[in-house]
Amino acid sequence: MNRVCVRPARSFVVLAVAAWLVGVPAAALAQSGGGAPVKPVSGLGYGFVGLGAATSEGESQGTWHVGGGGEVLFRDAFGVGAEIGYLTLMEAAGSDGLGVLSVNGSYHFNGGASARRWRPFLTGGYTLGFDGGSSESFFNVGGGVDFWMKPGVGLRLEFRDHIWTQEDVHLWGVRIGVTFR
């Protein structure tokens, strides 16, 4: 791929990271002070399945993605987590897939209000895509909502886009899963 196409992609990465670093703290400061006491440290885990597409140069192929992960939450809002999964084209039927390992930061809205059933979140970070013989670096952005059906068990709905800037490829998907704390 020529350098003319790579430069705008790198510029987008820099702008996206800058927006994330400014936007998340601003959103945190905008939260109301009411609600239940804030926990200093908590955690959650999740598993998911998802459908999406691999999109490049205006063309797309269907994908499916399965995986799971966990997060440590500080003050019921700021999170640091990791997940591992398997992503493949639907046509490949699981034979030529990609292992996906992500390390992310996140912000969960409504922090401290553990009685609230809906907890929207934003996430983003680094992704390592790997198969039997090689690996590639991606970055990812996404967001979603956890719907807590019981105090310790919930339903997770999420959108996630893994972006490979070197080849201008987006591996995006809509995911559904369970979450627990």
C-alpha positions as CSV (number, residue, x, y, z in Angstrom):
1,M,0.0,0.0,0.0
2,N,1.4,3.4,-0.8
3,R,2.4,6.0,1.8
4,V,-0.3,8.4,0.7
5,C,-3.0,6.1,2.1
6,V,-1.1,5.2,5.3
7,R,-0.5,8.8,6.4
8,P,-4.2,9.6,6.8
9,A,-4.7,6.4,8.7
10,R,-1.9,7.2,11.1
11,S,-3.3,10.8,11.5
12,F,-6.7,9.2,12.4
13,V,-5.0,7.0,15.0
14,V,-3.3,10.0,16.7
15,L,-6.6,12.0,16.6
16,A,-8.6,9.0,18.0
17,V,-6.1,8.5,20.9
18,A,-6.1,12.2,21.7
19,A,-9.9,12.4,21.7
20,W,-10.0,9.3,24.0
21,L,-7.5,10.9,26.4
22,V,-9.4,14.1,26.6
23,G,-13.0,12.8,26.3
24,V,-12.9,10.1,29.0
25,P,-11.7,12.3,31.9
26,A,-14.2,15.0,30.8
27,A,-17.0,12.5,30.9
28,A,-15.9,11.3,34.3
29,L,-15.9,14.8,35.7
30,A,-19.4,15.4,34.3
31,Q,-21.0,12.5,36.3
32,S,-23.3,13.4,39.1
33,G,-22.2,12.9,42.7
34,G,-25.4,11.2,43.9
35,G,-26.1,7.5,44.2
36,A,-24.6,4.6,46.2
37,P,-21.1,4.8,47.7
38,V,-18.2,4.3,45.2
39,K,-16.2,1.1,45.5
40,P,-12.5,1.8,45.4
41,V,-11.8,-1.4,43.4
42,S,-14.1,-3.9,41.8
43,G,-14.1,-6.2,38.8
44,L,-16.2,-7.9,36.2
45,G,-15.8,-10.7,33.7
46,Y,-17.6,-11.4,30.4
47,G,-18.0,-13.9,27.5
48,F,-19.4,-13.0,24.1
49,V,-20.3,-14.0,20.6
50,G,-20.5,-11.6,17.7
51,L,-21.3,-11.0,14.1
52,G,-19.7,-8.4,11.9
53,A,-17.5,-7.9,8.9
54,A,-14.0,-7.4,7.6
55,T,-14.1,-4.2,5.6
56,S,-11.3,-2.9,3.3
57,E,-11.3,-0.7,0.3
58,G,-15.1,-0.6,0.2
59,E,-15.6,-4.3,0.2
60,S,-16.8,-6.4,3.2
61,Q,-16.9,-10.1,4.1
62,G,-19.0,-11.5,7.0
63,T,-17.2,-12.5,10.2
64,W,-18.0,-14.1,13.5
65,H,-16.1,-13.6,16.8
66,V,-16.2,-15.5,20.1
67,G,-14.2,-14.7,23.3
68,G,-14.1,-13.5,26.8
69,G,-12.3,-11.3,29.2
70,G,-12.3,-9.3,32.4
71,E,-11.7,-5.8,33.8
72,V,-10.6,-4.3,37.1
73,L,-12.7,-1.2,37.8
74,F,-11.4,1.7,39.9
75,R,-14.0,3.9,41.7
76,D,-16.7,1.9,39.8
77,A,-15.8,3.8,36.6
78,F,-12.3,3.6,35.1
79,G,-11.4,0.1,33.9
80,V,-8.3,-1.8,32.8
81,G,-8.8,-5.1,31.2
82,A,-7.9,-7.8,28.7
83,E,-9.8,-10.2,26.5
84,I,-8.9,-13.1,24.2
85,G,-11.0,-14.4,21.3
86,Y,-11.2,-16.1,17.9
87,L,-12.3,-14.1,14.8
88,T,-12.9,-15.7,11.4
89,L,-14.6,-15.1,8.1
90,M,-18.0,-16.8,7.8
91,E,-17.0,-18.4,4.6
92,A,-13.9,-19.9,6.2
93,A,-16.0,-21.9,8.7
94,G,-13.4,-21.5,11.4
95,S,-10.4,-22.9,9.4
96,D,-8.5,-19.7,8.7
97,G,-9.2,-17.6,11.8
98,L,-7.3,-15.1,13.8
99,G,-6.5,-15.1,17.5
100,V,-7.3,-11.8,19.0
101,L,-5.8,-10.6,22.2
102,S,-6.7,-7.1,23.4
103,V,-5.6,-4.9,26.3
104,N,-7.9,-2.0,26.9
105,G,-8.9,1.0,29.0
106,S,-12.5,1.7,29.6
107,Y,-15.0,4.1,31.3
108,H,-18.2,2.8,32.8
109,F,-20.9,5.5,33.3
110,N,-23.1,5.7,36.4
111,G,-20.2,4.8,38.6
112,G,-21.1,4.2,42.2
113,A,-24.7,3.6,41.4
114,S,-24.5,-0.2,41.6
115,A,-28.3,-0.4,41.9
116,R,-28.7,0.9,38.3
117,R,-29.5,-1.8,35.9
118,W,-28.1,-0.1,32.8
119,R,-24.3,0.6,32.7
120,P,-23.1,2.1,29.4
121,F,-19.4,2.0,28.7
122,L,-16.7,3.1,26.3
123,T,-13.5,1.1,25.6
124,G,-10.4,1.2,23.5
125,G,-6.9,0.0,23.4
126,Y,-4.3,-2.3,21.7
127,T,-5.1,-5.6,19.9
128,L,-2.6,-8.3,18.8
129,G,-4.0,-10.4,15.9
130,F,-2.2,-13.7,15.5
131,D,-2.3,-17.0,13.7
132,G,0.0,-20.0,13.4
133,G,2.8,-18.1,11.6
134,S,2.5,-14.3,12.1
135,S,1.1,-11.5,14.2
136,E,-0.1,-8.0,13.5
137,S,-0.8,-4.9,15.7
138,F,-4.3,-3.3,15.7
139,F,-6.0,-0.8,17.8
140,N,-9.6,-1.1,18.9
141,V,-12.5,1.2,19.9
142,G,-16.0,0.4,21.0
143,G,-18.8,0.9,23.4
144,G,-21.9,-0.8,24.7
145,V,-24.1,-1.4,27.7
146,D,-24.3,-3.9,30.5
147,F,-27.8,-4.7,31.6
148,W,-27.7,-6.2,35.1
149,M,-30.6,-8.7,35.4
150,K,-29.5,-9.8,38.9
151,P,-27.0,-8.2,41.2
152,G,-24.1,-10.4,39.9
153,V,-25.2,-11.4,36.4
154,G,-26.0,-9.3,33.4
155,L,-26.4,-9.2,29.6
156,R,-23.7,-7.3,27.6
157,L,-24.4,-5.6,24.2
158,E,-21.4,-4.1,22.5
159,F,-20.0,-2.7,19.3
160,R,-16.2,-3.2,18.7
161,D,-14.0,-2.2,15.8
162,H,-10.5,-3.7,15.5
163,I,-8.5,-1.4,13.1
164,W,-5.4,-2.5,11.2
165,T,-4.0,0.8,10.0
166,Q,-1.2,-0.7,8.0
167,E,-3.6,-2.3,5.5
168,D,-6.7,0.0,6.2
169,V,-8.8,-3.0,7.4
170,H,-11.6,-2.8,9.9
171,L,-12.7,-5.9,11.7
172,W,-16.0,-4.6,13.3
173,G,-18.8,-6.4,15.0
174,V,-21.8,-6.4,17.2
175,R,-21.4,-8.6,20.2
176,I,-23.8,-10.1,22.8
177,G,-22.8,-11.9,25.9
178,V,-23.0,-12.4,29.6
179,T,-21.2,-10.4,32.2
180,F,-20.7,-11.1,35.9
181,R,-19.3,-9.4,38.9
